[in-house]
Amino acid sequence: MLLVSETSLLTEFVSEIKSLIQAEDNEESFEILENEFNDTVHALLKRIQEEHSVTWGFELYKMLRRDRVQEVHILIDGVSDFFERYPCLQWSFDGNFSTPIHCLSKIPKPVLQYDLPHDILDGKLFLGSFNQARQFDVLQKLKIRRIVNSALECDNVHEDKGIKYIKLWIRDETDDNVSQYFKDVHDFIEEIFNEDEEQAVLVHCALGKSRSAIMVIMYIMKKFGWNYCKAFDYVKKRRQIVSPYDGFVRELEELERNCFNFDEFKDN
């Protein structure tokens, strides 16, 4: 994914992109998928006479093809807030907009140095994989001070660095009992939201797909009083690989039927 600030693009270029993909003017951000981007750039070359905008079109096109970018997102507002939260993603274009198109190969390519977990709730709750949880520099940058380790086979690798863990002994099998951990995980996460200090919590398993996802969905259901489908859609939109086992889902549906009463599930 390539994220581009609207303030780094010329107004004419942004307006033409919005027009081509029929984006609303008041949208905070919009995305151009790979299968749309080729046609968009070719159309821009035909419609825009302003040299700088054409240059940007070529540069974005090269990033897409060369770096296998799957999506291009143009951030319309909140740029400073975004990069304050995720400084490791920032890359600034230092080239001259008057650079001839044939010299664009000299412009340095952006390097994505970090594999980041997905932000579920405003920089306070993240969902990710074990590989993401192992990167201590990422945890520091995202202010993650607590981790819910939802995988039996994964170690608490940063306990010696001051990270507070809760370990769930859940196997990657659909019939394993996850409801016995609901209350402890909820309370562990909730403490982060009740504290004044800027801290965040990461929930992970091996892939960040099922075991950890079910715990995050559980927390969202309880926090907002949502049913499973609404909470699942909310989390899925933020981490698309989320796909909890049917057995885990049934335990969440049972929690919903019991009006989120954790006592019904403790030590089952």
KAURGI-V237006 format. One record per pair of residues at least 12 apart in sequence whose C-alpha atoms are under 8 Angstrom apart, sorted by the first residue. I is the first residue (numbers start at 1). J is the second residue. D is the distance in Angstrom with one decimal. If there is no record, write none. Layout:
{{I J D} {I J D}}
//
This chain:
{{1 69 5.2} {1 70 5.4} {1 71 4.5} {1 72 5.7} {1 73 7.3} {2 64 7.9} {2 69 6.4} {2 70 7.9} {2 71 6.1} {2 72 4.6} {2 73 6.0} {3 72 5.9} {3 73 4.6} {3 74 5.7} {3 75 6.8} {4 72 7.4} {4 73 6.1} {4 74 4.7} {4 75 5.9} {5 74 5.6} {5 75 4.7} {5 76 6.5} {5 77 7.9} {5 79 6.4} {6 74 6.0} {6 75 5.6} {6 76 5.1} {6 77 7.6} {7 76 7.7} {9 53 7.6} {9 56 7.4} {10 52 7.7} {10 53 6.3} {12 53 7.1} {13 44 8.0} {13 48 7.8} {13 53 5.3} {13 54 7.9} {13 57 7.9} {16 44 7.0} {17 40 7.0} {17 44 7.7} {20 40 6.6} {21 40 7.8} {27 76 7.6} {28 75 6.8} {28 76 5.2} {28 77 5.9} {29 73 7.0} {29 74 5.8} {29 75 4.9} {29 76 5.2} {29 77 7.5} {30 73 5.8} {30 74 5.9} {30 75 7.2} {31 71 6.7} {31 72 5.6} {31 73 4.3} {31 74 6.4} {32 71 6.0} {32 72 5.2} {32 73 6.4} {33 70 6.5} {33 71 4.8} {33 72 6.5} {34 64 7.6} {34 69 7.6} {34 70 5.6} {34 71 5.9} {34 72 7.8} {37 61 7.6} {38 61 7.4} {41 57 5.9} {41 58 7.4} {41 61 7.0} {44 57 7.3} {45 57 7.8} {51 98 7.9} {52 97 5.7} {52 98 6.6} {55 97 7.4} {55 99 7.8} {55 100 7.7} {55 101 5.9} {58 101 7.6} {59 104 6.9} {63 109 7.4} {85 123 7.4} {85 142 7.0} {86 141 7.3} {86 142 7.0} {87 141 7.6} {88 113 7.3} {88 114 7.1} {88 141 7.6} {89 112 6.6} {89 113 7.7} {89 114 7.7} {91 110 6.2} {91 111 7.9} {95 107 6.5} {114 138 7.1} {115 132 6.2} {116 128 7.7} {116 132 6.2} {116 138 7.1} {117 129 7.1} {117 132 6.1} {117 133 8.0} {117 202 8.0} {118 238 6.5} {118 239 6.1} {119 238 7.1} {120 235 6.6} {120 238 6.4} {123 142 7.4} {123 200 6.6} {124 144 8.0} {124 192 7.4} {124 193 7.3} {124 199 6.6} {124 200 4.2} {124 201 6.1} {125 189 7.8} {125 200 5.8} {125 201 5.1} {125 202 6.0} {125 203 7.7} {126 200 7.5} {126 201 6.2} {126 202 4.6} {126 203 6.2} {127 202 5.7} {127 203 5.0} {127 204 5.9} {127 208 6.4} {127 212 7.1} {127 213 7.1} {127 216 7.3} {127 239 7.7} {128 202 7.1} {128 203 6.4} {128 204 4.9} {128 205 7.3} {128 207 7.0} {128 208 4.6} {128 209 8.0} {128 212 7.8} {129 204 5.1} {129 205 5.6} {129 206 5.3} {129 207 4.4} {129 208 4.3} {129 209 7.9} {130 154 7.1} {130 204 6.0} {130 205 5.8} {130 206 4.9} {130 207 6.4} {130 208 7.5} {131 206 7.7} {133 202 7.6} {133 204 7.1} {134 157 6.7} {134 158 7.6} {136 158 7.5} {142 200 7.3} {143 198 7.0} {143 199 5.3} {143 200 5.7} {144 163 8.0} {144 199 5.8} {144 200 4.3} {144 201 5.2} {144 202 6.5} {145 162 7.6} {145 163 5.1} {145 164 6.3} {145 199 6.0} {145 200 5.9} {145 201 6.2} {146 163 5.6} {146 164 4.7} {146 165 5.8} {146 200 6.6} {146 201 4.6} {146 202 6.4} {147 163 7.1} {147 164 6.3} {147 165 4.9} {147 166 6.5} {147 201 5.5} {147 202 4.8} {147 203 5.7} {147 204 7.5} {148 165 5.9} {148 166 5.1} {148 167 6.3} {148 168 7.5} {148 185 7.3} {148 201 7.4} {148 202 6.2} {148 203 4.5} {148 204 6.3} {148 212 8.0} {149 165 6.9} {149 166 6.2} {149 167 4.9} {149 168 6.0} {149 203 6.3} {149 204 5.5} {149 205 6.0} {149 212 7.7} {150 167 6.3} {150 168 4.8} {150 169 6.8} {150 170 6.2} {150 203 7.1} {150 204 5.9} {150 205 4.8} {150 211 6.0} {150 212 5.4} {151 167 7.7} {151 168 6.3} {151 169 6.1} {151 170 5.4} {151 171 6.5} {151 172 7.4} {151 204 7.6} {151 205 4.7} {151 206 6.3} {151 211 7.1} {151 212 7.9} {152 167 7.9} {152 168 6.5} {152 169 4.3} {152 170 5.1} {152 171 5.7} {153 171 7.7} {154 205 7.3} {154 206 7.0} {166 185 7.6} {166 188 7.7} {168 181 7.1} {170 211 7.4} {172 211 7.2} {173 245 7.8} {174 245 5.3} {174 246 6.6} {174 247 5.1} {174 248 6.5} {175 247 5.6} {175 248 7.5} {176 247 7.8} {176 248 7.8} {177 248 7.7} {177 268 7.9} {178 248 6.6} {178 251 7.5} {179 251 6.2} {179 252 7.5} {179 265 5.8} {179 266 7.3} {179 268 7.6} {180 265 5.5} {180 266 4.8} {180 267 5.1} {180 268 5.8} {181 266 7.3} {182 215 7.1} {182 218 7.3} {182 262 6.8} {182 265 7.8} {182 266 7.8} {183 262 5.6} {183 263 8.0} {183 266 7.4} {185 215 7.2} {186 218 7.9} {186 219 5.7} {189 201 6.6} {189 219 8.0} {203 215 7.7} {203 216 7.1} {208 241 7.9} {208 242 7.1} {209 241 5.9} {209 242 4.4} {209 243 5.5} {209 244 6.5} {210 242 6.3} {210 243 5.4} {210 244 3.8} {210 245 6.2} {211 244 6.6} {211 248 7.9} {213 235 7.9} {213 242 6.3} {213 243 7.6} {213 244 6.5} {214 244 6.1} {214 248 6.8} {214 249 7.3} {214 252 7.9} {216 235 7.8} {217 231 5.7} {217 232 6.0} {217 235 6.7} {218 231 8.0} {218 252 6.7} {222 260 6.3} {227 253 7.9} {227 256 6.6} {228 252 6.9} {228 253 6.5} {228 256 7.5}}
//
